[in-house]
Amino acid sequence: MNKIIRTLITLALLGAGSTALRAAPDVKLVVVDMAKVYDGHYKTEEANAKFRDAEQKAQEQMEELNKQGQSLVDEYKELVEQAKSTLLTSEARGKIEAEVQRKYEDVQRKNGEVQNFRSNTARSLQQRINTHKSLLLEEITKVVNEIARAQGATLVVDKSGPSLFGIPSVLYADASYDITEAVIKEVNKDRPAPTPAALKPAATTATAPAAAKPAAPAPATPAPFSVPNVTPPAPKKP
């Protein structure tokens, strides 16, 4: 009797397992190049233009700070040379040495101001880039999922990046399984119409086509301001 019961239980479990296997959906895989979609999104193009504008303004500010710093250094060196004159009275020399000290401190303050501006600007630009990228990838991912579900896919693989071995994450995929272009078309369906200024061709005499711009360049860090070496003022004599 027990043997019959065990046999029935085994058959029931096998039947349940085969039913579960039959219920599992067939795997349908699609691939997408997320980097290509990101670069081809009109919002990335718009953001890159803003990043480049911010970078240019930061560079202009750095150049102005650099000029101010160089002016202070030149004034400092001039005072140092004046202090070396043997024609100065003790009183006049004391005044110049005091001015040398103040100017030296001005140079160091300006150097600190420039370095802070550089680091804060670079950090701010990078934060803007990261925020844009995070939000846009979230938006793109939703579109990818919608298209994948509409095509009956059960698995989506991103082929844009290399594996841990430094090779493409997808070695081969039939073009019919690639939804990249469909995603690019979908995310750009609401692209604003170009303005008349954008439609107007640039005045040029060149006949060769212009070189293509990088798809998604990251703003460069503003160049650091280097204060030329200056000799600290000698301590005042008692």
MOGI-V965656 format. One record per residue. N is the residue number from 1. RES is the residue in one small letter. OMEGA is omega as a letter, one per 40 degrees, with the letter a starting at -180 (999 if undefined). Layout:
<<N,RES,OMEGA> <N,RES,OMEGA>>
This chain:
<<1,m,i> <2,n,i> <3,k,i> <4,i,a> <5,i,a> <6,r,i> <7,t,i> <8,l,i> <9,i,i> <10,t,i> <11,l,i> <12,a,i> <13,l,i> <14,l,i> <15,g,i> <16,a,a> <17,g,i> <18,s,i> <19,t,i> <20,a,i> <21,l,i> <22,r,a> <23,a,a> <24,a,a> <25,p,i> <26,d,a> <27,v,i> <28,k,a> <29,l,i> <30,v,i> <31,v,i> <32,v,i> <33,d,a> <34,m,i> <35,a,i> <36,k,i> <37,v,a> <38,y,a> <39,d,a> <40,g,a> <41,h,a> <42,y,i> <43,k,i> <44,t,i> <45,e,i> <46,e,a> <47,a,i> <48,n,i> <49,a,i> <50,k,i> <51,f,i> <52,r,i> <53,d,i> <54,a,i> <55,e,a> <56,q,i> <57,k,i> <58,a,i> <59,q,i> <60,e,i> <61,q,i> <62,m,i> <63,e,i> <64,e,i> <65,l,i> <66,n,i> <67,k,i> <68,q,i> <69,g,a> <70,q,i> <71,s,i> <72,l,i> <73,v,i> <74,d,i> <75,e,i> <76,y,a> <77,k,i> <78,e,i> <79,l,i> <80,v,i> <81,e,i> <82,q,a> <83,a,a> <84,k,a> <85,s,i> <86,t,a> <87,l,a> <88,l,i> <89,t,i> <90,s,a> <91,e,a> <92,a,i> <93,r,i> <94,g,i> <95,k,a> <96,i,i> <97,e,i> <98,a,i> <99,e,i> <100,v,a> <101,q,a> <102,r,a> <103,k,i> <104,y,i> <105,e,i> <106,d,i> <107,v,a> <108,q,i> <109,r,i> <110,k,i> <111,n,i> <112,g,i> <113,e,a> <114,v,a> <115,q,i> <116,n,i> <117,f,a> <118,r,a> <119,s,a> <120,n,i> <121,t,i> <122,a,i> <123,r,i> <124,s,i> <125,l,a> <126,q,i> <127,q,i> <128,r,i> <129,i,a> <130,n,a> <131,t,i> <132,h,a> <133,k,a> <134,s,a> <135,l,a> <136,l,i> <137,l,i> <138,e,i> <139,e,a> <140,i,a> <141,t,i> <142,k,i> <143,v,i> <144,v,a> <145,n,i> <146,e,a> <147,i,i> <148,a,i> <149,r,a> <150,a,i> <151,q,i> <152,g,a> <153,a,i> <154,t,a> <155,l,i> <156,v,a> <157,v,i> <158,d,a> <159,k,a> <160,s,a> <161,g,i> <162,p,i> <163,s,i> <164,l,i> <165,f,a> <166,g,i> <167,i,a> <168,p,a> <169,s,i> <170,v,a> <171,l,i> <172,y,i> <173,a,i> <174,d,a> <175,a,a> <176,s,i> <177,y,a> <178,d,a> <179,i,a> <180,t,a> <181,e,i> <182,a,i> <183,v,i> <184,i,i> <185,k,a> <186,e,a> <187,v,a> <188,n,a> <189,k,a> <190,d,i> <191,r,i> <192,p,i> <193,a,i> <194,p,i> <195,t,i> <196,p,i> <197,a,a> <198,a,a> <199,l,a> <200,k,a> <201,p,i> <202,a,i> <203,a,a> <204,t,i> <205,t,a> <206,a,i> <207,t,a> <208,a,i> <209,p,i> <210,a,i> <211,a,a> <212,a,i> <213,k,i> <214,p,a> <215,a,a> <216,a,a> <217,p,i> <218,a,i> <219,p,i> <220,a,i> <221,t,i> <222,p,a> <223,a,a> <224,p,i> <225,f,a> <226,s,i> <227,v,i> <228,p,i> <229,n,i> <230,v,a> <231,t,i> <232,p,a> <233,p,i> <234,a,i> <235,p,a> <236,k,i> <237,k,i> <238,p,999>>
